[in-house]
């Protein structure tokens, strides 16, 4: 007798297959993860996550970035409930929008003003549009392999994109000043902007922190050419520092794109800029139906206050270092070569001699079985909700995962 | 002695001027409205809105479309609170995403699948990308003056936009089959899609419902050329019918873009499509940090259920007709020529011999003083929260506004 018992996750996948293209799309498609990972989730509390099959995980993806204080943080929830009782999407913004713009201007050294949107891609696209509007030029320099969003001008996959969508993009290599100089020369007097990620966090590769000399050279080149230096801080913003990630290397951009962690999971993005770009920002037409909604701004104010109060970036760094040191010791003890890269708050863990990521897949699936949600290829995220006990729980799981790997 | 008393709205405007470019941006910038209109809002309840100065309005903008059941509708709030208690932005979608996709596929005749995003512009841009991906062609036909979003390919203002962003757009005149045929011929074998609004709702102009013969011809031309017929239902969707706005003229699109009213003010957008575009939709890379969040999907399920239960489109139509008939009688009695256009659920009111909109500005300011929020140029929006008593209250105000206009 062949009794097949489908789990809730399997049943939902079958239903999704009929009404959602490919069963799911985008970065949250579980097809990008090894077999065994759930597609659908039921609940989140702090740094814990439950899938629809009732399995609980200590989570190191933080919803791919947005959850920076932990799910359902009481200070954020309270601010959200208070604003919901008044109003969210009205005929214009609420006072929260002014408060949040003032907060960002007070917090972020380069920021003289702020604008708000919903997606990280809204913010990067607005920065590019503002750079072109302010300079009257067209060329945008992007690092090879960098992810700046998922619309035609920046999408990592070419399907549905025309050549013209990228007609004015030129590339350089992150942290390679000579390649940036060459791209600047190539752009000539048509250089509108250089856009850089907070650090090199390309999918499936070792991460690279920005080299301070490279960052300074990028600033000099933009200044010399009257171009905009755009920092794409969508992924890293509010995790490494509250002041903008390149503040750590002493370089201020002209324009910054923010999203993900800005409101602890509420949908919000922001652009901040300096005086030089204020006039263009007041003239360019960018907008969206929900861009002025008050609840996500109330959530952001509470999130930033709490991150500042507890020094969230330092706490995430400490917990990230505890995880990194534990994994390094376990790998060494198991005689397995691993590479841990990127800032401790956003670690990437890759295995030596693992071109198809088979070791990474095996390792993360073993950890998953033991209640720890890691990613085999993408950078991961710590939140301020991770405690030493959570990290130690995770290290128990990774220890067994290394043992399983060593036993092969 | 010169005593200046600033209102809360004025104080907020002064603060905003320092930290938000131009004091505000986009469609919710009050600079686009006559003097006297508030910029900042404090509260919403049903069809009523309070500005930060404590003035209450019967509102006919509905947050420029999203509010379709009225602010803080109890059924939506209950669904939202229930989902918030579980989780919103997790490592993947919740069951709500499958339920909502199933609901849309069950409700909308052309829909075999659904995808979700955050902005109307995300949805229109995804439709265009899908059309290009599926056809391998590039040309997109858009109606002159139509608004399909606020990113470079479709922005109504050219600042910051390059020629290449619009290299593959060709234009036709809405409701003019001959002009559409000419544009199709011009696109030749490179025609990817024709994109149409639910009806012609261009800013500052009389609105035009779609002509059924034009709609059928658009369908025929797309079929004959193997191109996609894209319906931009972002503004009108869920107000005229729950089945997609061109269902009213008996024509089904291949792809539809939805947002605004889909979740009664919660940030959500959707693309629906038929089988022909499913494969492309499963391959194109479109995504966003908050696109899988469960709360806005729970809100949408509750919104659609309630709109269906009460036949929201019919109710909005009845209240819109009551307003239209009342205004027509008042205008005739006052001897003032007005034109009311568009579907009753989304009325536009323009004055004869009013090239600079001075009459419209005066009229709406007089109504505003009497607690009724109208728009002098843009189409307005009814919600299912508007009662006969609210319409009659509004008609008292418009009667006095006509009298004030006649007294000039």
Interface residues (C-beta under 8 A of the other chain):
Chain A: X12 X15 X16 X18 X19 X20 X21 X22 X23 X24 X25 X26 X27 X28 X30 X38 X39 X40 X41 X42 X43 X44 X49 X52 X59 X61 X63 X64 X65 X66 X67 X71 X72 X77 X80 X84 X86 X87 X88 X89 X90 X91 X92 X93 X94 X95 X97 X98 X101 X102 X104 X105 X112 X113 X114 X115 X117 X118 X119 X120 X121 X122 X125 X128 X129 X130 X131 X132 X133 X138 X150 X151 X152 X153 X155 X156 X157 X159 X160 X161 X162 X164 X165 X167 X168 X234 X259 X260 X265 X266 X267 X273 X278 X279 X280 X281 X282 X283 X284 X285 X286 X287 X288 X289 X290 X291 X292 X293 X296 X373
Chain B: X8 X12 X15 X16 X18 X19 X20 X21 X22 X24 X25 X26 X27 X28 X30 X38 X39 X40 X41 X42 X43 X44 X49 X52 X59 X61 X63 X64 X65 X66 X67 X71 X72 X77 X84 X86 X87 X88 X89 X90 X91 X92 X93 X94 X95 X97 X98 X101 X102 X104 X105 X112 X113 X114 X115 X117 X118 X119 X120 X121 X122 X125 X128 X129 X130 X131 X132 X133 X138 X150 X151 X152 X153 X155 X156 X157 X159 X160 X161 X162 X164 X165 X167 X168 X234 X259 X260 X265 X266 X267 X273 X278 X279 X280 X281 X282 X283 X284 X285 X286 X287 X288 X289 X290 X291 X292 X293 X296 X373
